[in-house]
Amino acid sequence: MKDKIAVVTGASRGIGLEIARALGKEGCRLALVARSKEPLQNAAETMASLGADCVPLVADVSDQDQVKAAFRDVIGRWGRVDYLVNNAAVNRDGLILRMNREDWSAVLEANLTGAFYCTREALNSMVRNRFGRIVNITSVVAQIGNKGQANYIASKAGIIGFTKAVAREVASRNITVNAVAPGYIDTEMTRSLNEQARSALLGLIPLARIGTAAEIASSVRFLLSDDASYITGHVLNVNGGMYMGA
């Protein structure tokens, strides 16, 4: 993976930052994309401290023009894109009867349309070079449902269908497209749960623990690597057994 050009969205914190860290350790050149400048700059400095060649790119993935500009920067700097990880996502939870159009649209635009914009730009390079690896981050709730998250789940379920469709379109160009579906992961949100909620959550997980961002990053790294070169259109569940569907 050394010197491969990797674009990671939502890379300023959490799972995205851990994915960037894993790829940086493998010697990838990193383009980190996120909306907020200061956290993104901090992430880039962290990658630089690991010796990674890294550039921070401030962009909202739901804005087509900003995405195009970010990928122009990547191509201008390194000449190609080898890996894309569509990790950027937002949530605006609420029961469907109380959900307004703005909250519905904002989540779909960021989580699903954003992945479309980034994938389309990355494929311009990948198809030309007849090589590419794309990993989209979906979620266990896209497979099992969860009340109060209709917009988020619709976007993440859409990612699964999007992954399979694009995988079929570009397979002949030596481009694989897969998805990783995290379960409940140790993040700022899960750390804020009270003990009762945490215990109830753990009761749903056969392995009886919350996962780590590093475990998601390892799964992404595998799907990007040559070890996964014959895998495409697949959803890799990383959820401690919470969902065991095909």
SEKE-441576 format. One record per residue (C-alpha): residue number from 0; residue in three letters; x, z, y. Coordinates in nm, 2 decimals, m for minus. Each point is the difference from the previous one (the first is absolute). Layout:
// residues N
ATOM   n res     px     pz     py
ATOM NUM ALA      X      Z      Y
...
END
This chain:
// residues 246
ATOM   n res     px     pz     py
ATOM   0 MET   0.00   0.00   0.00
ATOM   1 LYS   0.30   0.02   0.22
ATOM   2 ASP  m0.03  m0.20   0.33
ATOM   3 LYS  m0.37  m0.10  m0.08
ATOM   4 ILE  m0.21  m0.01   0.32
ATOM   5 ALA  m0.28   0.25  m0.02
ATOM   6 VAL  m0.29   0.04   0.24
ATOM   7 VAL  m0.19   0.33  m0.03
ATOM   8 THR  m0.31   0.07   0.20
ATOM   9 GLY  m0.12   0.35   0.09
ATOM  10 ALA   0.37   0.10  m0.04
ATOM  11 SER   0.03   0.28   0.26
ATOM  12 ARG  m0.11   0.29  m0.23
ATOM  13 GLY  m0.14   0.10  m0.33
ATOM  14 ILE  m0.01  m0.25  m0.29
ATOM  15 GLY   0.12  m0.28   0.22
ATOM  16 LEU   0.31   0.19   0.11
ATOM  17 GLU   0.08   0.10  m0.36
ATOM  18 ILE  m0.03  m0.36  m0.11
ATOM  19 ALA   0.24  m0.11   0.27
ATOM  20 ARG   0.24   0.28  m0.10
ATOM  21 ALA  m0.01  m0.12  m0.37
ATOM  22 LEU   0.06  m0.36   0.10
ATOM  23 GLY   0.28   0.09   0.24
ATOM  24 LYS   0.18   0.19  m0.27
ATOM  25 GLU  m0.01  m0.32  m0.21
ATOM  26 GLY   0.17  m0.19   0.28
ATOM  27 CYS  m0.30  m0.19   0.14
ATOM  28 ARG   0.00  m0.10   0.36
ATOM  29 LEU  m0.31   0.16   0.15
ATOM  30 ALA  m0.25  m0.10   0.26
ATOM  31 LEU  m0.21   0.30   0.07
ATOM  32 VAL  m0.34  m0.07   0.16
ATOM  33 ALA  m0.23   0.26   0.15
ATOM  34 ARG  m0.22   0.05   0.31
ATOM  35 SER   0.17   0.31   0.16
ATOM  36 LYS   0.34  m0.06   0.15
ATOM  37 GLU   0.15   0.35  m0.01
ATOM  38 PRO  m0.07   0.08  m0.37
ATOM  39 LEU   0.11  m0.35  m0.09
ATOM  40 GLN   0.33   0.04   0.18
ATOM  41 ASN   0.05   0.33  m0.18
ATOM  42 ALA  m0.06  m0.17  m0.33
ATOM  43 ALA   0.25  m0.27   0.09
ATOM  44 GLU   0.26   0.26   0.08
ATOM  45 THR  m0.06   0.16  m0.34
ATOM  46 MET   0.05  m0.33  m0.17
ATOM  47 ALA   0.32  m0.07   0.20
ATOM  48 SER   0.13   0.34  m0.10
ATOM  49 LEU  m0.03  m0.12  m0.36
ATOM  50 GLY   0.21  m0.31   0.09
ATOM  51 ALA  m0.29  m0.24  m0.01
ATOM  52 ASP  m0.01  m0.30   0.23
ATOM  53 CYS  m0.33   0.07   0.17
ATOM  54 VAL  m0.22  m0.12   0.29
ATOM  55 PRO  m0.31   0.18   0.13
ATOM  56 LEU  m0.28  m0.23   0.11
ATOM  57 VAL  m0.29   0.14   0.20
ATOM  58 ALA  m0.32  m0.18  m0.10
ATOM  59 ASP  m0.36   0.06  m0.08
ATOM  60 VAL  m0.07  m0.19  m0.33
ATOM  61 SER  m0.36  m0.05   0.10
ATOM  62 ASP   0.12  m0.22   0.30
ATOM  63 GLN   0.09  m0.35  m0.12
ATOM  64 ASP   0.22  m0.08   0.29
ATOM  65 GLN   0.20   0.32  m0.04
ATOM  66 VAL   0.05  m0.07  m0.37
ATOM  67 LYS   0.12  m0.35   0.07
ATOM  68 ALA   0.25   0.13   0.26
ATOM  69 ALA   0.13   0.26  m0.25
ATOM  70 PHE   0.07  m0.26  m0.27
ATOM  71 ARG   0.16  m0.23   0.26
ATOM  72 ASP   0.24   0.28   0.07
ATOM  73 VAL   0.08   0.05  m0.37
ATOM  74 ILE   0.05  m0.37  m0.06
ATOM  75 GLY   0.21  m0.03   0.31
ATOM  76 ARG   0.22   0.29  m0.11
ATOM  77 TRP   0.04  m0.07  m0.37
ATOM  78 GLY  m0.15  m0.35  m0.06
ATOM  79 ARG  m0.25   0.10  m0.27
ATOM  80 VAL  m0.23   0.26  m0.16
ATOM  81 ASP   0.06   0.09  m0.36
ATOM  82 TYR  m0.22   0.31  m0.04
ATOM  83 LEU  m0.32   0.11   0.18
ATOM  84 VAL  m0.17   0.34  m0.05
ATOM  85 ASN  m0.34   0.02   0.16
ATOM  86 ASN  m0.04   0.37   0.04
ATOM  87 ALA  m0.14   0.04   0.35
ATOM  88 ALA  m0.35   0.16   0.00
ATOM  89 VAL  m0.24   0.21   0.21
ATOM  90 ASN  m0.31   0.20  m0.09
ATOM  91 ARG  m0.31   0.10   0.19
ATOM  92 ASP  m0.19   0.20  m0.25
ATOM  93 GLY  m0.38   0.07   0.03
ATOM  94 LEU  m0.32  m0.03  m0.19
ATOM  95 ILE  m0.14  m0.35  m0.01
ATOM  96 LEU  m0.32   0.10   0.19
ATOM  97 ARG   0.21   0.13   0.29
ATOM  98 MET   0.27  m0.27  m0.01
ATOM  99 ASN   0.00  m0.23   0.30
ATOM 100 ARG   0.11  m0.36   0.01
ATOM 101 GLU   0.32   0.08   0.19
ATOM 102 ASP   0.12   0.24  m0.27
ATOM 103 TRP  m0.09  m0.24  m0.27
ATOM 104 SER   0.18  m0.30   0.17
ATOM 105 ALA   0.31   0.19   0.10
ATOM 106 VAL   0.08   0.11  m0.35
ATOM 107 LEU  m0.07  m0.34  m0.16
ATOM 108 GLU   0.21  m0.18   0.27
ATOM 109 ALA   0.30   0.23  m0.04
ATOM 110 ASN   0.00   0.04  m0.38
ATOM 111 LEU  m0.13  m0.33  m0.13
ATOM 112 THR   0.03  m0.26   0.28
ATOM 113 GLY   0.35   0.15   0.09
ATOM 114 ALA   0.12  m0.07  m0.36
ATOM 115 PHE  m0.13  m0.35   0.03
ATOM 116 TYR   0.18  m0.06   0.33
ATOM 117 CYS   0.33   0.14  m0.14
ATOM 118 THR  m0.03  m0.18  m0.33
ATOM 119 ARG  m0.06  m0.33   0.16
ATOM 120 GLU   0.30   0.03   0.23
ATOM 121 ALA   0.23   0.12  m0.29
ATOM 122 LEU  m0.12  m0.29  m0.22
ATOM 123 ASN   0.12  m0.26   0.25
ATOM 124 SER   0.35   0.11  m0.08
ATOM 125 MET  m0.05   0.08  m0.37
ATOM 126 VAL  m0.16  m0.33  m0.09
ATOM 127 ARG   0.28  m0.19   0.18
ATOM 128 ASN   0.27   0.20  m0.19
ATOM 129 ARG  m0.20   0.00  m0.33
ATOM 130 PHE   0.04   0.37  m0.04
ATOM 131 GLY  m0.18   0.31   0.11
ATOM 132 ARG  m0.14   0.34  m0.10
ATOM 133 ILE  m0.31   0.15   0.16
ATOM 134 VAL  m0.14   0.35  m0.07
ATOM 135 ASN  m0.32   0.11   0.15
ATOM 136 ILE  m0.09   0.37   0.02
ATOM 137 THR  m0.36   0.07  m0.10
ATOM 138 SER  m0.14   0.34  m0.12
ATOM 139 VAL  m0.16   0.18  m0.29
ATOM 140 VAL  m0.32   0.04   0.20
ATOM 141 ALA  m0.04  m0.38   0.00
ATOM 142 GLN  m0.05   0.03  m0.38
ATOM 143 ILE  m0.20   0.32  m0.03
ATOM 144 GLY  m0.18   0.03   0.34
ATOM 145 ASN  m0.02   0.30   0.23
ATOM 146 LYS  m0.27   0.11   0.23
ATOM 147 GLY   0.06  m0.03   0.38
ATOM 148 GLN   0.25  m0.28  m0.04
ATOM 149 ALA  m0.21  m0.32  m0.03
ATOM 150 ASN   0.20  m0.19   0.25
ATOM 151 TYR   0.34   0.11  m0.13
ATOM 152 ILE  m0.10  m0.06  m0.36
ATOM 153 ALA  m0.14  m0.35   0.08
ATOM 154 SER   0.33  m0.09   0.16
ATOM 155 LYS   0.21   0.13  m0.29
ATOM 156 ALA  m0.22  m0.16  m0.26
ATOM 157 GLY   0.04  m0.32   0.20
ATOM 158 ILE   0.37   0.04  m0.03
ATOM 159 ILE  m0.03  m0.01  m0.38
ATOM 160 GLY  m0.20  m0.33   0.00
ATOM 161 PHE   0.23  m0.14   0.27
ATOM 162 THR   0.31   0.08  m0.22
ATOM 163 LYS  m0.14  m0.18  m0.30
ATOM 164 ALA  m0.11  m0.31   0.20
ATOM 165 VAL   0.33  m0.04   0.18
ATOM 166 ALA   0.19   0.06  m0.32
ATOM 167 ARG  m0.16  m0.30  m0.16
ATOM 168 GLU   0.05  m0.22   0.31
ATOM 169 VAL   0.38   0.05   0.02
ATOM 170 ALA   0.12   0.07  m0.35
ATOM 171 SER   0.13  m0.35  m0.04
ATOM 172 ARG   0.24   0.07   0.29
ATOM 173 ASN   0.17   0.29  m0.18
ATOM 174 ILE  m0.19   0.25   0.22
ATOM 175 THR  m0.16   0.30  m0.16
ATOM 176 VAL  m0.28   0.20   0.17
ATOM 177 ASN  m0.09   0.35  m0.14
ATOM 178 ALA  m0.16   0.32   0.12
ATOM 179 VAL   0.07   0.37  m0.03
ATOM 180 ALA  m0.30   0.24  m0.01
ATOM 181 PRO   0.12   0.35   0.09
ATOM 182 GLY  m0.21   0.30  m0.09
ATOM 183 TYR   0.02   0.32   0.21
ATOM 184 ILE   0.34   0.02   0.15
ATOM 185 ASP   0.18   0.28   0.18
ATOM 186 THR  m0.05  m0.10   0.36
ATOM 187 GLU  m0.10   0.17   0.33
ATOM 188 MET  m0.37  m0.04  m0.10
ATOM 189 THR   0.02   0.16  m0.34
ATOM 190 ARG   0.22   0.28   0.13
ATOM 191 SER  m0.27   0.10   0.24
ATOM 192 LEU  m0.26   0.05  m0.29
ATOM 193 ASN  m0.11   0.36  m0.05
ATOM 194 GLU   0.07   0.17  m0.34
ATOM 195 GLN  m0.36  m0.06  m0.13
ATOM 196 ALA   0.01  m0.37   0.08
ATOM 197 ARG   0.35  m0.03  m0.14
ATOM 198 SER  m0.10   0.17  m0.33
ATOM 199 ALA  m0.30  m0.23  m0.03
ATOM 200 LEU   0.22  m0.30   0.06
ATOM 201 LEU   0.25   0.11  m0.26
ATOM 202 GLY  m0.28   0.04  m0.25
ATOM 203 LEU  m0.06  m0.38   0.01
ATOM 204 ILE   0.36  m0.08  m0.08
ATOM 205 PRO   0.11   0.03  m0.37
ATOM 206 LEU   0.37   0.05   0.11
ATOM 207 ALA  m0.13   0.29   0.22
ATOM 208 ARG   0.21  m0.07   0.30
ATOM 209 ILE   0.00  m0.21   0.31
ATOM 210 GLY   0.24  m0.30   0.00
ATOM 211 THR   0.29  m0.06   0.24
ATOM 212 ALA   0.07  m0.28   0.23
ATOM 213 ALA   0.33  m0.05  m0.19
ATOM 214 GLU  m0.20  m0.08  m0.32
ATOM 215 ILE  m0.19  m0.27   0.19
ATOM 216 ALA   0.32  m0.14   0.14
ATOM 217 SER   0.15  m0.02  m0.35
ATOM 218 SER  m0.30  m0.20  m0.12
ATOM 219 VAL   0.03  m0.24   0.29
ATOM 220 ARG   0.37  m0.04  m0.05
ATOM 221 PHE  m0.06  m0.09  m0.37
ATOM 222 LEU  m0.26  m0.27   0.09
ATOM 223 LEU   0.24  m0.15   0.25
ATOM 224 SER   0.29   0.00  m0.24
ATOM 225 ASP   0.10  m0.27  m0.25
ATOM 226 ASP  m0.11   0.24  m0.27
ATOM 227 ALA  m0.36  m0.09   0.10
ATOM 228 SER   0.05  m0.37   0.03
ATOM 229 TYR  m0.26  m0.08  m0.26
ATOM 230 ILE  m0.27   0.22   0.15
ATOM 231 THR  m0.24  m0.14   0.26
ATOM 232 GLY  m0.36   0.07   0.10
ATOM 233 HIS   0.03   0.35  m0.14
ATOM 234 VAL  m0.12   0.33   0.13
ATOM 235 LEU   0.24   0.29  m0.09
ATOM 236 ASN  m0.19   0.33   0.00
ATOM 237 VAL   0.22   0.30   0.11
ATOM 238 ASN  m0.25   0.28   0.00
ATOM 239 GLY   0.09   0.26  m0.26
ATOM 240 GLY  m0.27  m0.12  m0.23
ATOM 241 MET  m0.29   0.04   0.25
ATOM 242 TYR  m0.11  m0.36  m0.08
ATOM 243 MET   0.08  m0.16  m0.33
ATOM 244 GLY  m0.18  m0.33   0.03
ATOM 245 ALA   0.15  m0.33  m0.09
END
